[in-house]
Amino acid sequence: MKIENIRSADLEKINKMLLEMASGNFFYRLDRGNEQDSLASMSLVLNMLAEEIQESLIHEGYATSKGVVKHIIQLCFVLDRNGIVKSVNQNACSILSFLHRDLLEKNFDSFLDGPSVKRWAKTLKKLHRNDFYDTTLELCFMSKEGLLLPNTCHISTAAADAKGEKHIWVTVVLYSKDLKERKRSEKLNRVSHKNGEPQVSKNRPKLSFEDIRKIREGQNLILNNLESDLPSLKEFAHQLGTNEFKLKYGFKQLYGTTVYRFLLKERLRKAKMLIQHTDFTIKTIAYQTGFKSIPHFSRVFKKKYGHPPSELRKISGESSE
């Protein structure tokens, strides 16, 4: 195939990616490829942008620590013991852009990228050795248009049924705060004003709109300075023009976690993105995201994502081959 045709195909994928993002779908990714040109750079930027927006939408879903978190099945495949697709949910058809009939009776690995095919083959062997088996696996699906859909999949098996058939379930679960519950929570959390004084529930401390603004400002400061040490909460609160108690309480109410846990989560998220989408060394990435010790960085990264940084870099490199 001529280079011009390959580049034309890449342009079509970029166009498709932009259309998906315009429609509010930020789950697709573009193949990084081996070329080092403007199209490769554009693909890298789009991947990073989609990941940033996707993560920010998840944060918005946790606007308060109260409410209902929905577990939404994005993809669901039911396979036989040989990995042949026997059933699939409608959402998977829409996301992968295949007709329902075109997914059935096909090898499951025909919808995966190259590195994922190898990982799936190893896992399938383990599934055959056990009547019951539950695990998670990083797999990258490919849509009909060639867009990538990397996900952590939940793999489960069950013992053979009365007919002697063994089934394998592959599911991808998203977490989303229930929209109706969010609106209800927002309504309950609004501060009504009476006689110039904010009125809140008697069993809650008062958080004015100005308090909320300051806490959001603190969040932005954290996100823009992940490489730097955070001052003590008392100092940080004074910098924002509030007090330590309101900072702790308000941060938990707005983001559902503590200040330091939020900082760690964001550092790890940025590190993951840099590992997957740049060629910076692991040491450089660790320092750029505020980790002073490489062993500590590797330990907390593995605890969060299931792989040490070096292994994730290897997996990401295989995905681009």
DAHU-V767086 format. One line per field, one symbol per residue. phi: phi as a letter, one per 40 degrees, with the letter a starting at -180 (. if undefined). psi: psi as a letter, one per 20 degrees, with the letter a starting at -180 (. if undefined). burial: 1 if it has 16 or more other ideal C-beta (glycine too) atoms within 10 Angstrom, else 0. A space follows every 10 residues. Layout:
# DAHU-V767086
phi=???
psi=???
burial=???
This chain:
# DAHU-V767086
phi=.cdccccccc cccccccccc cccgbbccbb ccgbcbbccc cccccccccc cccdcccccc cbcbcbhbbc bbccbabbbc ccgccbaacc ccccccgbcd ccccgbcdcc bbcdccdccc cccccccccb cbababacbb cbcccgccbc acbcbbbbcd cccgcbbbbb bbbbbacdcc cccccccccc ccbafgbcbb dccbccbccc cccccccccc ccccbccbcc cdcccccccc gbbccccccc ccccbgaccc ccdccccccc ccccccbbbc cccccdccbg ccbcdcdccc ccccbgbcdc cccccccccc c
psi=pqhhhghghh hgggggghgg hhjjokiqqq phaiqmahhg gggggggggg gggghhhggh hlhrirrpoq opogqoppqa ijkpphqqqh hhgggikqqg hihqkqphii jqrghhgghg gghhghhhiq gppprqpoqo qprhjjqqnp qoqppqrqrq ahjjppqppo qppqppppgg hgggghghiq oqppkipppr qhjqrporhh ggghhhhhgh gghilhiqpp rqhgggghhi kargghgggh ghghijrrgh hgggghghgh ggghghjrjq qhgggghhjj phpgggghgh ghhgiiqqgh hhggghhhhi .
burial=0000000001 0011011001 1000011111 1110000011 0111011101 1000100010 1111001000 0000111010 0010100110 0110110100 0010000110 1110111011 0011001000 0000001111 1110101111 1011101000 0000011111 1100001000 0100100010 0000000000 0000001100 1101100110 0100010001 0010011001 0100011011 1111111010 0111011111 1111111000 0100110111 1000001101 1000101110 0110110010 0
